[in-house]
Amino acid sequence: MAASPRSTLSDDREAWERLRVADEQALADLFHRHSDAVYNFAFRRTSSWASAEDVVQATFVALWRRARAGRIDRLTLATARPLLLVMAGYECGNVLRSTRRQTALTDRVELIDHSGTVPDHSGAAADRVDDERAMSEIRRLLDRIPAKQREAVELVIWSECSIAEAARALGVPEGTVKSRLSRARTRLAGLLDLGTTEGLG
């Protein structure tokens, strides 16, 4: 089991410095500490467990490429997690675009099971589908608020970053993050109230 994000804060700066000189073990250390957080963040953004796995891989591959190219700045936070989540946000967009292209292609192909057998869907798989459906409903609601407000919600409320961490990762003042969160809460509350009469709640 990966260590909890809060238990490894003091170690990230040292690992990050090693990563800046393309140390492979540093990448492995950061992956071990933060891949679960990136995975959960990506699932909430994409509503797909499979896509979330792709995002984790893409995020750390992108990080390694930057390290190999000498394009990683010094870590000014105690933890790399908020920066990795911001990177994951960009990769979510790439993965979703790729998934839409693949879905469009698959929709043109008729899939016929010649074996005559009925697929055995495990309970775990069914649970994952239920999770994805529930998250899709949440995403549809969240997508109705401005993108910058969504970022604040995803980092602070869902991923448990502090206001200071989110602000530094996003490159904005802490007051801006607080304001975005406040507006997001107000907007979401209004949408939830509206949903009771529109079938969205």
Summary of the structure (lengths in Angstrom):
residues: 201
radius of gyration: 19.3
end to end distance: 35.4
largest distance: 61.0
contacts: 567
relative contact order: 0.11
helix: 75%
strand: 0%
